[in-house]
Every structure is written in structure tokens, then in C-alpha cells.
């Protein structure tokens, strides 16, 4: 059970990191577009 829980936690963290990186990319693109 412990291994299964650790597996879920690592998958959850990896998904969060991926979505966080996507958000950073979007914000960078928006900032780039705002500059004249």
C-alpha cells in the first residue's frame, strides 16, 4: 500500500509541475506580447 500511495503522490506532483510550467510559458508569452 505504501508503494502505491507513493506512486500516486509522484504522479500528482509531476502533473502539477507540468501544469505549472505551462502556466509559466503562457505568462511569458503574454508579457512578451505586452511589450511594444
N, C-alpha and C positions, 0 to 999 in steps of 0.2 A: 504493500500500500504506500509506503514512504516513497519508493521509486516512482510510482505512478503520480503521486502528488507533485514530486519534484519535476517530473516531465511536464505536467500541466503548467506549473509555475514558469518554467523556462520558455514554453511555447507562448504563454501570455506575455512575458517580458519581451520576447523577440517581436511579437506582433505590435506591442506598444512602441518599441523603438522604431520599427518600420513606419508606423503612422506618424510618429514624432518627426522622423526625418522628412517624410513627405510634407508635413506642415512647414518645416523649416524651408524646404525648397520653394513652396508656394509663397511664403512671406518674402523670400529673397527675390523671387520674380516680381512680386508686387512692388517692392521697394525699387527694383531696377526700373520698372515701368514709370514709377512716380517721378524719377529724376528727369529733368528736361534734357 
